[in-house]
Amino acid sequence: MTQEELDEMMELQWQREKEEKVKKYSILNTYAKKGQTVLAGSSLMEFFPVNELQQTLEKQPILYNRGIAGYVTRELLESLEECVLELAPSRLFINIGTNDISSADGEYELGKLLANYDEILTRIAARLPECKVYVMAYYPVNAKADFPGMDEEMRENYFRTRTNATLLEANRAVEELALKHGYLFINVNEGLTDEEGNLKEEYTMDGVHMYGNGYAVVLQQLQAYL
Protein backbone atom coordinates (compact mmCIF):
# COMPACT_ATOMS: atom_id res chain seq x y z
CA MET A 1 0.00 0.00 0.00
CA THR A 2 1.38 3.39 -1.00
CA GLN A 3 1.49 6.35 1.37
CA GLU A 4 -1.16 8.05 -0.71
CA GLU A 5 -3.48 5.06 -0.37
CA LEU A 6 -2.79 4.88 3.35
CA ASP A 7 -3.57 8.57 3.77
CA GLU A 8 -6.80 8.16 1.84
CA MET A 9 -7.83 5.19 3.97
CA MET A 10 -7.13 7.12 7.18
CA GLU A 11 -9.10 10.10 5.90
CA LEU A 12 -12.09 7.87 5.14
CA GLN A 13 -11.89 6.34 8.60
CA TRP A 14 -11.69 9.79 10.15
CA GLN A 15 -14.76 10.87 8.19
CA ARG A 16 -16.71 7.80 9.29
CA GLU A 17 -15.85 8.52 12.92
CA LYS A 18 -17.19 12.06 12.61
CA GLU A 19 -20.38 10.80 10.94
CA GLU A 20 -20.84 8.27 13.74
CA LYS A 21 -20.58 11.02 16.35
CA VAL A 22 -23.29 12.98 14.58
CA LYS A 23 -25.51 9.89 14.65
CA LYS A 24 -24.84 9.35 18.36
CA TYR A 25 -25.66 12.97 19.11
CA SER A 26 -28.91 12.74 17.16
CA ILE A 27 -29.98 9.74 19.24
CA LEU A 28 -28.97 11.43 22.50
CA ASN A 29 -30.91 14.54 21.52
CA THR A 30 -34.17 12.60 21.77
CA TYR A 31 -33.48 12.16 25.51
CA ALA A 32 -32.12 15.64 26.16
CA LYS A 33 -34.00 18.41 27.92
CA LYS A 34 -34.74 21.31 25.60
CA GLY A 35 -33.85 24.88 26.41
CA GLN A 36 -30.57 24.16 28.14
CA THR A 37 -26.94 25.13 27.40
CA VAL A 38 -25.10 23.65 24.41
CA LEU A 39 -21.41 23.71 23.51
CA ALA A 40 -20.62 23.22 19.82
CA GLY A 41 -17.47 23.22 17.71
CA SER A 42 -14.42 21.11 16.97
CA SER A 43 -12.03 19.16 19.21
CA LEU A 44 -11.33 22.26 21.31
CA MET A 45 -14.95 22.00 22.38
CA GLU A 46 -15.38 18.21 22.35
CA PHE A 47 -12.39 17.78 24.67
CA PHE A 48 -13.68 20.42 27.11
CA PRO A 49 -14.49 18.34 30.25
CA VAL A 50 -17.07 20.88 31.28
CA ASN A 51 -19.41 18.51 33.12
CA GLU A 52 -16.59 17.35 35.39
CA LEU A 53 -15.07 20.78 35.92
CA GLN A 54 -18.35 22.45 36.72
CA GLN A 55 -18.62 20.28 39.83
CA THR A 56 -16.20 22.78 41.38
CA LEU A 57 -18.64 25.63 40.73
CA GLU A 58 -21.61 26.71 42.79
CA LYS A 59 -23.81 26.98 39.72
CA GLN A 60 -24.23 23.73 37.80
CA PRO A 61 -26.54 24.12 34.79
CA ILE A 62 -27.44 21.33 32.40
CA LEU A 63 -24.80 21.27 29.68
CA TYR A 64 -24.70 19.32 26.43
CA ASN A 65 -21.34 19.10 24.66
CA ARG A 66 -21.78 18.59 20.92
CA GLY A 67 -18.22 19.26 19.77
CA ILE A 68 -16.68 16.98 17.13
CA ALA A 69 -12.92 16.60 16.75
CA GLY A 70 -11.63 17.49 13.31
CA TYR A 71 -14.62 19.59 12.36
CA VAL A 72 -14.29 22.59 10.08
CA THR A 73 -16.95 25.27 9.67
CA ARG A 74 -18.42 23.56 6.61
CA GLU A 75 -19.02 20.34 8.54
CA LEU A 76 -20.72 22.08 11.45
CA LEU A 77 -22.91 23.87 8.96
CA GLU A 78 -23.89 20.51 7.45
CA SER A 79 -24.72 18.95 10.85
CA LEU A 80 -26.10 22.03 12.58
CA GLU A 81 -29.42 20.27 13.11
CA GLU A 82 -27.91 17.46 15.18
CA CYS A 83 -25.22 19.53 16.94
CA VAL A 84 -27.37 22.51 17.89
CA LEU A 85 -30.85 23.03 16.54
CA GLU A 86 -32.50 19.80 17.72
CA LEU A 87 -31.64 20.74 21.30
CA ALA A 88 -33.28 24.18 21.03
CA PRO A 89 -30.82 25.64 23.54
CA SER A 90 -31.40 28.83 25.49
CA ARG A 91 -27.62 29.36 25.53
CA LEU A 92 -25.03 28.32 22.97
CA PHE A 93 -21.26 28.52 23.26
CA ILE A 94 -19.55 28.00 19.92
CA ASN A 95 -15.88 27.57 19.00
CA ILE A 96 -15.39 26.51 15.41
CA GLY A 97 -12.81 27.35 12.75
CA THR A 98 -9.38 26.44 14.06
CA ASN A 99 -9.26 23.43 11.73
CA ASP A 100 -10.05 25.74 8.83
CA ILE A 101 -7.06 27.82 9.92
CA SER A 102 -4.75 24.81 10.27
CA SER A 103 -5.50 23.50 6.79
CA ALA A 104 -3.15 20.61 6.01
CA ASP A 105 -2.63 21.84 2.45
CA GLY A 106 -1.79 25.35 3.64
CA GLU A 107 -4.64 26.86 1.63
CA TYR A 108 -6.39 28.59 4.50
CA GLU A 109 -8.53 31.59 3.54
CA LEU A 110 -10.08 33.74 6.24
CA GLY A 111 -12.84 34.74 3.85
CA LYS A 112 -14.06 31.15 3.44
CA LEU A 113 -14.04 30.60 7.20
CA LEU A 114 -16.06 33.77 7.76
CA ALA A 115 -18.56 32.93 5.02
CA ASN A 116 -19.34 29.56 6.59
CA TYR A 117 -19.39 31.00 10.11
CA ASP A 118 -21.73 33.76 8.96
CA GLU A 119 -24.13 31.15 7.55
CA ILE A 120 -23.95 29.12 10.77
CA LEU A 121 -24.93 32.15 12.85
CA THR A 122 -27.60 33.17 10.34
CA ARG A 123 -29.31 29.77 10.54
CA ILE A 124 -29.13 29.76 14.33
CA ALA A 125 -30.71 33.20 14.49
CA ALA A 126 -33.51 32.13 12.15
CA ARG A 127 -34.36 28.94 14.06
CA LEU A 128 -33.52 30.04 17.60
CA PRO A 129 -34.23 33.77 17.81
CA GLU A 130 -34.36 33.74 21.61
CA CYS A 131 -31.11 31.81 22.09
CA LYS A 132 -28.20 33.66 23.69
CA VAL A 133 -25.20 32.86 21.50
CA TYR A 134 -21.66 33.29 22.79
CA VAL A 135 -18.97 33.23 20.10
CA MET A 136 -15.75 32.14 21.78
CA ALA A 137 -12.27 33.35 20.88
CA TYR A 138 -9.81 30.88 19.43
CA TYR A 139 -7.25 29.75 21.99
CA PRO A 140 -3.55 30.56 21.55
CA VAL A 141 -1.07 27.86 20.52
CA ASN A 142 2.45 26.90 21.54
CA ALA A 143 4.71 26.05 18.61
CA LYS A 144 7.95 26.39 20.57
CA ALA A 145 7.83 23.80 23.36
CA ASP A 146 8.94 20.19 22.89
CA PHE A 147 6.05 17.76 23.08
CA PRO A 148 6.38 13.94 23.17
CA GLY A 149 6.11 12.30 19.77
CA MET A 150 6.28 15.56 17.80
CA ASP A 151 9.25 15.86 15.46
CA GLU A 152 10.15 18.90 13.37
CA GLU A 153 8.18 17.73 10.33
CA MET A 154 5.06 17.25 12.41
CA ARG A 155 5.59 20.61 14.05
CA GLU A 156 5.91 22.28 10.66
CA ASN A 157 2.69 20.68 9.41
CA TYR A 158 0.85 21.37 12.64
CA PHE A 159 1.68 25.05 12.82
CA ARG A 160 2.10 25.96 9.16
CA THR A 161 -0.91 28.25 9.18
CA ARG A 162 -2.16 27.90 12.77
CA THR A 163 -0.03 30.59 14.39
CA ASN A 164 -0.83 33.01 17.16
CA ALA A 165 -0.71 35.88 14.67
CA THR A 166 -3.19 34.13 12.38
CA LEU A 167 -5.44 33.25 15.31
CA LEU A 168 -5.40 36.86 16.52
CA GLU A 169 -6.41 38.06 13.06
CA ALA A 170 -9.22 35.49 12.95
CA ASN A 171 -10.40 36.47 16.43
CA ARG A 172 -10.76 40.09 15.36
CA ALA A 173 -12.75 39.08 12.30
CA VAL A 174 -14.97 36.65 14.22
CA GLU A 175 -15.62 39.30 16.87
CA GLU A 176 -16.91 41.62 14.15
CA LEU A 177 -19.05 38.79 12.80
CA ALA A 178 -20.56 38.15 16.22
CA LEU A 179 -21.40 41.84 16.60
CA LYS A 180 -23.03 41.82 13.17
CA HIS A 181 -25.45 39.17 14.42
CA GLY A 182 -25.97 40.80 17.79
CA TYR A 183 -24.12 38.03 19.63
CA LEU A 184 -21.51 38.34 22.34
CA PHE A 185 -17.88 37.55 21.54
CA ILE A 186 -16.05 36.11 24.57
CA ASN A 187 -12.28 36.22 24.85
CA VAL A 188 -11.39 33.67 27.53
CA ASN A 189 -7.66 33.60 26.82
CA GLU A 190 -6.59 35.58 29.89
CA GLY A 191 -4.42 33.32 32.03
CA LEU A 192 -3.73 30.82 29.25
CA THR A 193 -0.57 32.42 27.87
CA ASP A 194 3.03 32.69 28.99
CA GLU A 195 5.14 35.87 28.87
CA GLU A 196 5.68 35.41 25.11
CA GLY A 197 1.99 35.04 24.33
CA ASN A 198 2.12 31.28 23.75
CA LEU A 199 -0.27 28.78 25.27
CA LYS A 200 1.35 27.73 28.55
CA GLU A 201 3.25 24.49 28.11
CA GLU A 202 1.76 22.94 31.25
CA TYR A 203 -1.74 23.41 29.84
CA THR A 204 -1.26 21.54 26.57
CA MET A 205 -0.31 18.09 25.30
CA ASP A 206 0.66 19.14 21.78
CA GLY A 207 0.66 22.93 21.62
CA VAL A 208 -3.01 23.12 20.62
CA HIS A 209 -5.23 20.80 22.66
CA MET A 210 -5.48 21.48 26.37
CA TYR A 211 -5.45 19.43 29.55
CA GLY A 212 -8.11 19.91 32.19
CA ASN A 213 -6.06 22.58 33.97
CA GLY A 214 -6.21 24.79 30.89
CA TYR A 215 -9.94 24.27 30.52
CA ALA A 216 -10.38 25.10 34.20
CA VAL A 217 -9.02 28.57 33.44
CA VAL A 218 -11.52 28.90 30.59
CA LEU A 219 -14.45 27.72 32.70
CA GLN A 220 -13.71 30.24 35.43
CA GLN A 221 -14.15 32.97 32.83
CA LEU A 222 -17.33 31.41 31.45
CA GLN A 223 -19.07 31.36 34.83
CA ALA A 224 -20.70 34.74 34.31
CA TYR A 225 -22.46 33.48 31.19
CA LEU A 226 -23.68 30.09 32.37
URUR-V64008 format. One line per field, one symbol per residue. ss: DSSP state (2 for helix, 1 for strand, 0 for the rest). phi: phi as a letter, one per 30 degrees, with the letter a starting at -180 (. if undefined). A space follows every 50 residues. Layout:
ss = ???
phi = ???
This chain:
ss = 00222222222222222222222222222000000011111022220002 22222200000011111000002222220222202220001111100222 20000000022222222222222222200001111100000000000000 02222222000002222222222222222200011100000010000010 22210000010222222222222220
phi = .dddddddddddddddddddddddddddddcdddiccbcblcddcedddd ddddddcdcbddbbccdbeidcedddedcdeddbdddhddbbcbbbkddd dceddicdbeddeddddededddddddbdcddccddddddbbccdcceic cdddddddcecdcddddddddddddddddeciccccccddjccddcicee edcbcbjbdcdddddddddeddedcd
